Amino acid sequence: MVRVIGFLVGLGFVVVLGYSLIVGAIAYFTEEESGPTSYDYHLYAQDVSFPSDGPLGRFDRQQLQRGFQVFREVCAACHSLEYVAFRNLTEIGFTEAEVDAIADQWPIQVPTVDENTGEETTRNAVPADNFPRVYANEVAGRAANNNAYPPDLSLMTKARGEGAAYLYSLLVGYQDPPADLPEEFLPTTGLYYNPYFPNLNLAMPPALFPDQVTYADGTEATVQQMAWDVTAFLIWTAEPRMEARKATGWAVLIFLIFATVLAFLSYKNVWRDQKH
């Protein structure tokens, strides 16, 4: 009886699988060809490298400082960096005095409470503060940006599938729509064509223009250079302990190699007199 029941159950699975296969095949061969989608015109991220790439990669402090300058002068008007503290900037080469000045002169003040009245107020930032939010909440952010909310950039290079390359490509990728782009994919009012964005049309206008900033080290401020620098800076904000992690990894790897060799030599010494 058990064998019969098992046979019937197996037969039922075979029938269901066969039915699904036949129906799927019929649907595949009879399905009408659909029109183009935005992914037919979407481009994958450009091939771009950074000094921090690879197992031996390290941050270029001078580049990170240039990237912070681009963020401060261009991106900070709309985008927050709320998971990074001002004092962390000493890790990329700024002195404590420079960090004090950056925090004190930051255009967005930090919300606080008046000790005397208990009322909400604001104050200048200090190095211990995280970078303050640009907008009080998402509703305010959308109201100021044509219903598009500028995301926080602290972890942005970790939050996208193609990582830093995607962010770089997005910054340099604004262009006129191709002549063969279907009308339904053309940007409407308030949107800008960028083939590196999944649906092609982006609410953020082109942010970078040649010579938009003046680098203290004399580096030419091309769009590609500024995009490269600010992306490198955002790689650091997303993973500021990357260098320490890599150094620890190498130390552990060297230890494991040494321990393996030592264990092998010990094995040979213990069993050298044994005959097989």
N, C-alpha and C positions, 0 to 999 in steps of 0.2 A: 504493500500500500504506500509506504514511504517513497519507494522508487517511482511509483506512478505519479504521485504528487510532485516529486522533484522533476520528473520528465515534463509534466504539464507546465510547471513554472518556467522551466528552461525554454520550452516551446513558445510560451507567451512572450518571453523576452526576445526571442528570435523573430517572432511575428511583428512585434512593435518596432524593433530595429529595422527590419526589412521595409515595413510601411513608411517609416521616417526617411529611409534612404530613397525610396521610390518617389515620395512626395517632394523631397528636396531636389532630386534630379529634375523632376518635371518643372518645378518652380524656377530652377536655374536656367533651363533651356527655353522656357516660355516667357521669362521676365523681359519686359521691354527695357531697352537701354535708357538709363536715367541721364539727366542732363549733368553738366559739370558742377562740381562743388568747389568751395573755397580752397580745399586741399589740393586741387589740381593746379593752383597758382601759388600755393604756399611754398616758401623756400626754407630749407633746414639751415641751421646756424652755420655761419662761416667758420672756416678752420683758422682759429686764432690761438696763440699760445701766450702764457704769462710766466714771469720768473718763478712763480710759486708752483708751477706744474711739476709733476713727476716726483719720484721718491727722494730726490736730492734737491728739490725746488725750495727756494727761500724767497721771502718777500724783499723787494727792492724798496727800502725806506724812502728814498727820494721820489720814486714813482708814487708811493702811497700818499706822500704829502701833496704831490701834484693832484692826485685823485681827490683828496679831501678838499683841495681848493676848488676843483670843479663842482664837487657836491655842494660846498658852501655857497658858491656864487651862482650856480645854475639850478641844481636839483632841490636845494633846501627850501625853496619858495613853495613847493607843493608836497614834497615827500619828507616823511619823518625818518628818524633813525633811533627809535625809542629804546632799543635794547643795547645801546652803546652809551657809555658814560664819557663825559668830557675828559676825565682823567686818563682814560684808556689811550688818548692820543699821544701820551708820552711813550707808548710802546712803538710808535712809528716814527719817533725821532724828534717830536716837539719837546721843548723844555717846559719845566713847570711854570715858568713865568709866561711863556707863550700860551699854555693851556689856560692859565688864569685869565689872560686877556681875551682868548677866544670865547670862553664861557661868559665872561662879563659883558662882552659886546654882542653876544648872540641876539639876533633880532626878535626872537620869540621868548617871552619871559616864562618863568616856571610858576605854575599855580601853587599857592600856599594859603595859610590862614593867618590873619592878623592876631598876634598874641594878646593885644589889648582889647579888641572888640569881638574877636571870634568870627569875623566876617571873612569871606573868601577874597583873596587879593592875589597879586603876582609880585614877583621879585626877579632880579637878575640871576642868571644861573651861576653856579659855582662848580668847580671841577668834580665834586662828588655827585652832581646831578647827571641823570641821563639826558640825552638830547630831547627837548620837549616836543610834544606833538604839534604839528602845524595846525591841525583842526581839532576842535574840542571833541568831536565824535564823527561817525561816518555820515550822518545826515548833513552836518555842516560842510564836510568835505565834498559831498556830491552836489550840494547847492552851489558851491563855488566853482565847480568844474563840469558843468553841463551834464550832471547826473553820473559822472564817472569818478569813482573814488580813487585818489592816488594812493597806492599801497605803500606801506612802510618798507624801507629798503634794507633794513638791518640784515635780514637773512635771504635776500632776494636771489643771490646766486645759488643758494641751496634749494630754493623753492620752485625752480623751473627745471624741467627735464633735461635740457641741454646746458643748464648751468650758466657759467660765466660767458660762454660763447654765444648763448642766446641773447643775453643782455647787451653784449657788445654789438651783435648783429642788429638788434632792434634800434640801438642808438644811431647807427650809421646807415640804416636801411631805408629811410624815407626816400620816396621817389614818385615820379608821375606814374599813374596806372598804365599798363601796357595797352596797346591799341586793340588787342583781341580780347580784352577783359570784358566778360558779359556785363550787361547793364546792372544786373542785380547785385554785383560785387563792387560797383563803383562807390567811392566814398560819398556820403551825403553831408549835409551841412554839419560842421563841428567834428568831422572825422577826417583822418589822414591816412593815405594808402601806405602800407608797409608790409611787404610780402613775407617778412619774418614773423609777423603776428598771425596766429592761427586763422582768424577770420578776416584777415587782410586789412581791416580798417580799424584804426586806433584813435582813441579820444585824445591822447596826449599829442600835442603838436610837436614838430621837430624841436628838440631842445638845444642842440649844439650847432654853432656856426663858427667859421674860421675866425681865429683871433678873438674869441669871446672872452677869454681870460688871458692874463699876462703872467706867465710863469717866472718865478724869481730866478730859476736856474738858466733861463734863456731858451728853454725848449720851445720849438715852434708849436703853437696851439692850433693844429689842424683838427678837423672833426674826428679823424681816426685816432689821433694822439690823445685827445681829451676823452674819447670813449674808452680807449685802452686803459688810460690812467684811472678814471673813475670806476671802471669795472674791477680793476686790480684792488682799488680801495674797498670795494664792496665784497670782494673775495675775503679780504682781511676781516671786515666787520662780521661776516658770516662764520668765520673760523679763525679767530685771533690766536688760538693756541696751536695752529697747524705746525709751526716749526718745532715746538716742543714735542708734539705728538710724533713727528717724523724722527726726531732725535731719539726719543724713547724706543721707537720701533727698531731703529738700527742697533741701539744698545742691546735690546732683547735678542735680536737676530744674531749678533756677534756672540753673546753669551750662550745661546743655544748651540751654535756651531762649536764653540769651545767645549761645552759640556758633552756634546756628541762625540767629539774626538777623544776626550778624556774617558768617557764610558767605553769606547771601542778599545782603547789601549788597556784599560783595566780588564776588560773581557779577555783580551789576548794574553795578558799576564796571568790571570787566574787559571785559564784553561790550556796554557802552553804545554804542560806535561801530559795532558790527556790524549790518548790515542783513539782515533775513530775507527 
